[in-house]
């Protein structure tokens, strides 16, 4: 009984902590995004990530990023993008360092959270 209660309390604390973190993106109407997130979408397109992860990030040869970003941290995402994961077929993308990888995370996190739709994004006005 005590274990069950403790587990419930821990889960509630974790959930509220996750909700308290500010989203790394701003979106309106499902596809109008802030400048940083727009840069992330452009980075996605320029790096041709859809070749492996699909046009809507739902996976093909590479895994679904919609699902992956629900399970991994921002640091894990950055490390995977920059260093690659040869054992899984993910090449390194060191040219995406700094601002680009941070913006890419914002865009993909918004997609994973269901706040940004699969259609082409537009800048907020």
C-alpha positions in Angstrom: 0.0 0.0 0.0 2.7 2.4 1.0 4.8 1.6 -2.1 1.8 2.2 -4.4 1.1 5.6 -2.7 4.8 6.5 -3.0 4.9 5.6 -6.7 1.8 7.7 -7.3 3.4 10.7 -5.5 6.7 10.3 -7.4 4.8 10.1 -10.7 2.8 13.2 -9.9 6.0 15.2 -9.0 7.7 14.1 -12.2 4.6 15.1 -14.3 4.3 18.5 -12.7 8.1 19.1 -13.1 7.9 18.2 -16.8 4.9 20.5 -17.3 6.7 23.3 -15.5 9.5 23.3 -18.0 8.9 25.9 -20.7 8.5 24.6 -24.2 11.4 25.4 -26.6 9.0 26.6 -29.2 6.1 29.0 -29.7 3.3 28.0 -32.1 -0.1 29.4 -33.1 -2.7 27.9 -35.3 -0.8 24.6 -35.6 1.8 25.9 -38.1 2.8 29.5 -37.3 6.0 29.3 -35.3 8.6 31.6 -33.7 11.8 32.5 -35.6 13.9 29.9 -33.8 11.5 27.1 -34.5 11.2 28.3 -38.1 15.0 28.0 -38.4 14.7 24.5 -37.0 12.2 23.6 -39.8 14.6 25.1 -42.4 17.5 23.1 -40.9 15.3 19.9 -41.1 14.7 20.6 -44.8 18.3 21.6 -45.6 19.8 18.6 -43.9 17.3 16.3 -45.8 16.5 14.4 -42.6 13.2 13.2 -44.2 15.3 10.7 -46.3 15.5 8.5 -43.2 13.0 9.9 -40.8 10.1 10.5 -43.2 8.5 13.8 -44.4 6.4 14.0 -41.3 9.1 12.7 -38.9 7.1 9.5 -38.3 10.0 7.2 -39.4 11.1 5.2 -42.4 14.6 3.7 -42.4 15.3 5.8 -39.3 13.1 5.9 -36.3 10.0 8.1 -35.7 11.2 11.3 -34.2 7.7 12.0 -33.0 8.1 9.0 -30.7 11.8 9.4 -30.0 11.5 12.9 -28.7 9.0 11.7 -26.1 11.6 9.4 -24.6 15.0 11.1 -24.9 16.4 14.3 -23.4 17.5 17.4 -25.3 21.1 16.5 -24.5 20.6 12.9 -25.8 19.1 14.4 -29.0 22.0 16.8 -29.5 24.6 14.1 -29.0 22.8 11.8 -31.4 22.6 14.4 -34.1 26.1 15.7 -33.7 28.0 12.4 -33.1 25.7 10.0 -34.9 24.9 6.4 -33.8 26.8 4.2 -36.2 25.4 1.0 -34.7 21.9 2.3 -35.7 22.9 3.7 -39.1 22.7 7.4 -37.9 25.6 9.4 -39.4 27.1 12.3 -37.5 26.0 15.8 -38.5 28.7 18.1 -37.0 27.7 20.9 -39.4 24.5 21.3 -37.4 26.3 22.4 -34.2 25.2 25.3 -32.1 22.2 27.3 -33.1 21.1 25.0 -35.9 20.8 21.8 -33.7 19.1 23.8 -31.0 16.6 25.2 -33.5 16.1 21.7 -35.0 15.3 20.4 -31.5 12.7 23.1 -31.0 10.9 22.2 -34.2 11.0 18.5 -33.7 10.0 18.8 -30.0 6.9 20.8 -31.1 6.1 18.1 -33.6 6.6 15.4 -31.0 4.4 17.3 -28.5 1.7 17.5 -31.1 1.7 21.3 -31.0 3.1 21.7 -34.6 1.2 20.0 -37.4 2.9 18.1 -40.2 2.1 20.7 -42.8 4.7 23.3 -43.8 5.3 25.8 -41.1 5.1 29.6 -41.5 6.6 32.4 -39.5 4.6 34.2 -36.9 3.7 37.7 -37.9 
